[in-house]
Amino acid sequence: MLILADISGYTRYMTANARTLSHSHTIIAELIQAIASTVEIPIELVELEGDAIFLLCRKHGDPAIWHEQRELICRKMMEFFERFRARLQELRRSNVCTCQACAHIDQLSLKVLVHSGEVIVHRVLQFTRVSGVDVILIHRLLKNSVGRPEYLLLTDAAHRELQFPGDTRFEAGSEQYEHIGMVTTFVHYLQPQAVTGASVDRGFAARFRESLQTFLRLWFGQLSWPSARHADVPAQGNPLARLGLSLVTFLLTPLFVPAGAFLAVIHAWKSGRQLS
């Protein structure tokens, strides 16, 4: 069972916020980590692919064990959406930054693709790699005709094997790909959910801690920019420029961290007033 969890709106978000690229990368990394933290055996994390997580679950030969595994897969698919939305809300409500990347977090959403097939598993150095036609297929499905940004898409092969609760409605459709042909799909659309603040008062200390942690992640996140080029996102400059940014970050840290703590206090106080 092949699973691909992909952040919708990634390319538009990253290119639109080129001037605040470090914050964009940090936010994407936080969302990817939120999804990855829900993964558990027998689901395996194969690879992080920039804005996506590629997973697989090896089907057990014992029908009773496979029945339990597929129930877990169904729960995890919905948990991915829940964890993604929860982290998105946390970042939105705790963020004291007003840059374009931080102000447009709500442009991001999640789509999950699931396909059942065969793969070749091999090792390259210390890394496990999978390949095969079915691996190509699930990645081709990222480019599809679904008109909404947040959905769960199953191929016909996955739909036959997985059993979601009766209230999880799927719409049948199809996609056409060169060298692969027509692929029958079943799509479950998630209800839109606005990114809003917390509905309950978590206390001033909790709000301050959350805001300060978010500020520190964004401030130091620019030191870990990935150097590799994403397929749809421009490269991030030469190593000398990145070194200069790192030096400036360290020099300004004694000034900006106290300033961030002060902003976190103000933000926590304002949030408490809005909830009261």
C-alpha positions as CSV (number, residue, x, y, z in Angstrom):
1,M,0.0,0.0,0.0
2,L,1.6,3.3,-1.2
3,I,0.7,6.5,0.5
4,L,1.7,10.1,-0.6
5,A,0.7,13.0,1.6
6,D,1.3,16.3,-0.3
7,I,0.9,19.9,0.8
8,S,-1.4,21.6,-1.7
9,G,-0.5,25.2,-2.7
10,Y,3.2,24.7,-2.0
11,T,4.6,26.0,-5.2
12,R,2.4,29.1,-5.3
13,Y,3.1,29.7,-1.6
14,M,6.9,29.4,-1.9
15,T,7.3,31.5,-5.1
16,A,4.9,34.2,-3.9
17,N,6.9,34.6,-0.7
18,A,10.4,34.6,-2.2
19,R,11.5,37.5,0.0
20,T,10.6,35.6,3.1
21,L,11.8,32.2,1.9
22,S,13.3,31.1,5.2
23,H,10.0,31.5,7.0
24,S,8.2,29.7,4.2
25,H,10.6,26.7,4.6
26,T,10.3,26.7,8.3
27,I,6.5,26.6,8.2
28,I,6.5,23.8,5.6
29,A,8.9,21.8,7.7
30,E,6.7,22.3,10.8
31,L,3.7,20.9,8.8
32,I,5.6,18.0,7.4
33,Q,6.9,17.1,10.8
34,A,3.3,17.2,12.2
35,I,2.2,14.6,9.6
36,A,5.4,12.5,10.0
37,S,4.9,12.3,13.8
38,T,1.7,10.3,13.3
39,V,3.4,7.5,11.3
40,E,3.7,4.2,13.1
41,I,4.5,0.6,12.2
42,P,3.4,-1.1,9.9
43,I,3.4,2.1,7.9
44,E,7.0,3.0,7.0
45,L,8.4,6.4,6.0
46,V,10.2,5.9,2.7
47,E,11.2,9.5,1.8
48,L,10.6,13.2,2.5
49,E,10.0,14.8,-0.9
50,G,10.1,18.5,-0.2
51,D,6.4,19.3,0.2
52,A,5.4,15.6,0.5
53,I,5.8,12.5,2.6
54,F,6.1,9.1,0.8
55,L,5.0,6.1,2.9
56,L,4.3,2.4,2.3
57,C,2.8,-0.5,4.2
58,R,3.8,-4.0,3.4
59,K,0.7,-6.2,3.2
60,H,0.9,-9.1,5.7
61,G,0.1,-12.6,4.3
62,D,-2.1,-13.4,7.3
63,P,-5.6,-12.1,6.4
64,A,-6.4,-11.4,10.1
65,I,-3.3,-9.2,10.5
66,W,-3.9,-7.5,7.2
67,H,-7.4,-6.7,8.3
68,E,-5.9,-4.9,11.4
69,Q,-3.3,-3.1,9.2
70,R,-5.8,-1.7,6.8
71,E,-8.0,-0.4,9.6
72,L,-4.9,1.4,10.9
73,I,-4.2,2.8,7.4
74,C,-7.8,4.2,7.2
75,R,-7.5,5.8,10.6
76,K,-4.1,7.3,9.8
77,M,-5.3,8.9,6.6
78,M,-7.9,10.9,8.5
79,E,-5.4,11.6,11.3
80,F,-3.0,13.2,8.8
81,F,-5.6,15.8,8.0
82,E,-6.5,16.4,11.6
83,R,-2.8,16.8,12.6
84,F,-2.1,19.0,9.7
85,R,-5.0,21.3,10.4
86,A,-4.2,21.4,14.1
87,R,-0.6,22.4,13.4
88,L,-1.7,25.0,10.9
89,Q,-4.0,26.6,13.5
90,E,-1.2,26.6,16.1
91,L,1.2,28.3,13.8
92,R,-1.5,30.9,12.8
93,R,-2.6,31.8,16.3
94,S,0.9,31.8,17.9
95,N,2.7,33.7,15.1
96,V,3.9,37.2,16.0
97,C,5.5,37.7,12.5
98,T,3.7,39.7,9.8
99,C,5.8,38.8,6.8
100,Q,4.0,37.5,3.7
101,A,4.8,33.9,4.4
102,C,3.4,34.0,7.9
103,A,0.4,36.1,6.9
104,H,-0.7,33.6,4.2
105,I,-0.4,30.3,6.1
106,D,-4.0,29.6,5.3
107,Q,-3.1,29.2,1.6
108,L,-1.8,25.7,2.5
109,S,-3.8,22.5,2.6
110,L,-3.3,18.8,2.3
111,K,-4.1,16.0,-0.1
112,V,-3.4,12.3,0.5
113,L,-3.1,9.8,-2.3
114,V,-3.3,6.0,-1.8
115,H,-2.5,3.2,-4.2
116,S,-2.1,-0.6,-3.9
117,G,0.5,-2.3,-6.0
118,E,3.9,-3.9,-6.2
119,V,7.3,-2.3,-5.7
120,I,10.9,-3.3,-5.8
121,V,12.7,-2.5,-2.5
122,H,16.4,-2.0,-2.7
123,R,19.1,-0.2,-0.6
124,V,21.5,2.5,-1.8
125,L,24.2,3.1,0.8
126,Q,22.2,3.4,4.1
127,F,19.0,4.4,2.3
128,T,16.0,2.3,1.4
129,R,14.5,3.0,-2.0
130,V,11.4,1.7,-3.8
131,S,10.8,1.7,-7.5
132,G,8.4,0.3,-10.1
133,V,5.4,1.2,-12.2
134,D,3.1,1.6,-9.2
135,V,5.6,4.1,-7.6
136,I,5.5,6.1,-10.8
137,L,1.7,6.0,-10.9
138,I,1.1,7.4,-7.4
139,H,3.5,10.3,-8.1
140,R,1.7,10.9,-11.5
141,L,-1.5,11.2,-9.6
142,L,-0.3,14.4,-7.9
143,K,-1.2,16.1,-11.2
144,N,-4.9,15.3,-11.5
145,S,-8.3,16.9,-12.4
146,V,-9.6,17.2,-8.8
147,G,-10.8,20.7,-8.5
148,R,-10.4,21.2,-4.7
149,P,-7.2,21.6,-2.7
150,E,-7.9,19.2,0.2
151,Y,-9.0,15.6,-0.5
152,L,-8.2,11.9,0.0
153,L,-7.8,10.1,-3.3
154,L,-7.8,6.3,-3.7
155,T,-7.0,4.4,-6.8
156,D,-9.4,1.6,-7.7
157,A,-6.9,-1.0,-6.3
158,A,-6.7,0.8,-3.0
159,H,-10.4,1.4,-2.8
160,R,-11.1,-2.3,-3.1
161,E,-8.8,-3.2,-0.2
162,L,-9.4,-0.4,2.3
163,Q,-12.7,-0.1,4.2
164,F,-13.5,3.4,5.5
165,P,-16.5,4.1,7.8
166,G,-19.8,4.3,6.1
167,D,-20.1,8.1,6.5
168,T,-16.9,8.6,4.5
169,R,-18.3,9.3,1.0
170,F,-16.2,8.9,-2.2
171,E,-16.9,10.1,-5.7
172,A,-15.8,8.0,-8.6
173,G,-13.6,9.5,-11.3
174,S,-10.8,8.8,-13.6
175,E,-7.4,10.2,-14.7
176,Q,-5.5,9.6,-18.0
177,Y,-1.7,9.4,-18.1
178,E,0.7,8.8,-21.0
179,H,2.3,5.3,-20.9
180,I,0.0,4.3,-18.1
181,G,-3.5,4.8,-19.5
182,M,-6.8,5.4,-17.6
183,V,-6.7,5.2,-13.8
184,T,-10.0,4.8,-11.9
185,T,-10.1,7.0,-8.8
186,F,-12.3,7.5,-5.7
187,V,-12.1,10.9,-4.1
188,H,-13.3,11.9,-0.6
189,Y,-13.6,15.7,-0.2
190,L,-12.9,17.2,3.2
191,Q,-15.2,19.9,4.5
192,P,-13.5,23.3,4.3
193,Q,-12.3,24.5,7.7
194,A,-11.2,28.1,8.3
195,V,-7.8,28.6,10.1
196,T,-8.9,30.4,13.2
197,G,-7.6,31.0,16.7
198,A,-8.1,28.8,19.7
199,S,-11.7,28.6,21.0
200,V,-10.7,28.2,24.7
201,D,-8.3,30.2,26.9
202,R,-5.2,28.1,27.5
203,G,-3.8,30.6,30.0
204,F,-1.3,33.4,29.6
205,A,1.8,31.2,30.3
206,A,0.7,28.7,27.6
207,R,0.0,31.4,25.0
208,F,3.3,33.1,25.7
209,R,5.3,29.9,25.5
210,E,3.6,28.9,22.2
211,S,4.2,32.3,20.7
212,L,7.9,32.4,21.8
213,Q,8.6,28.9,20.5
214,T,7.1,29.8,17.1
215,F,9.2,33.0,17.0
216,L,12.4,31.0,17.8
217,R,11.6,28.4,15.2
218,L,11.1,31.1,12.5
219,W,14.2,33.0,13.6
220,F,16.7,30.1,13.7
221,G,14.9,28.2,10.9
222,Q,16.7,30.3,8.3
223,L,20.0,28.7,9.3
224,S,18.8,25.4,8.0
225,W,17.7,26.3,4.5
226,P,17.9,23.2,2.2
227,S,20.5,23.8,-0.5
228,A,18.8,21.4,-3.0
229,R,16.6,22.8,-5.7
230,H,12.9,21.8,-5.6
231,A,11.4,20.9,-9.0
232,D,9.0,23.9,-8.9
233,V,10.9,26.4,-6.6
234,P,13.9,28.5,-7.6
235,A,17.2,27.9,-6.0
236,Q,18.0,29.9,-3.0
237,G,21.2,31.7,-3.9
238,N,24.9,30.9,-3.5
239,P,26.6,29.4,-0.4
240,L,28.4,32.7,0.3
241,A,25.1,34.5,0.6
242,R,23.7,31.8,2.9
243,L,26.9,32.1,5.0
244,G,26.4,35.8,5.3
245,L,22.8,35.4,6.4
246,S,23.9,32.9,9.1
247,L,26.5,35.4,10.4
248,V,24.0,38.2,10.5
249,T,21.5,35.9,12.3
250,F,24.0,35.1,15.0
251,L,25.0,38.8,15.4
252,L,21.4,40.0,15.7
253,T,20.2,37.1,17.9
254,P,21.1,39.0,21.2
255,L,18.9,41.9,20.0
256,F,16.0,40.1,18.3
257,V,15.4,37.2,20.8
258,P,14.5,39.7,23.6
259,A,12.4,41.6,21.1
260,G,10.7,38.4,20.1
261,A,10.0,37.6,23.8
262,F,8.4,41.1,24.2
263,L,6.3,40.6,21.1
264,A,5.2,37.2,22.5
265,V,4.1,38.8,25.7
266,I,2.0,41.4,23.8
267,H,0.6,38.7,21.5
268,A,-0.4,36.4,24.4
269,W,-2.0,39.3,26.2
270,K,-4.0,40.4,23.1
271,S,-5.1,36.8,22.5
272,G,-6.4,36.5,26.0
273,R,-8.4,39.7,25.6
274,Q,-9.9,38.4,22.4
275,L,-11.0,35.2,24.1
276,S,-12.4,36.9,27.2
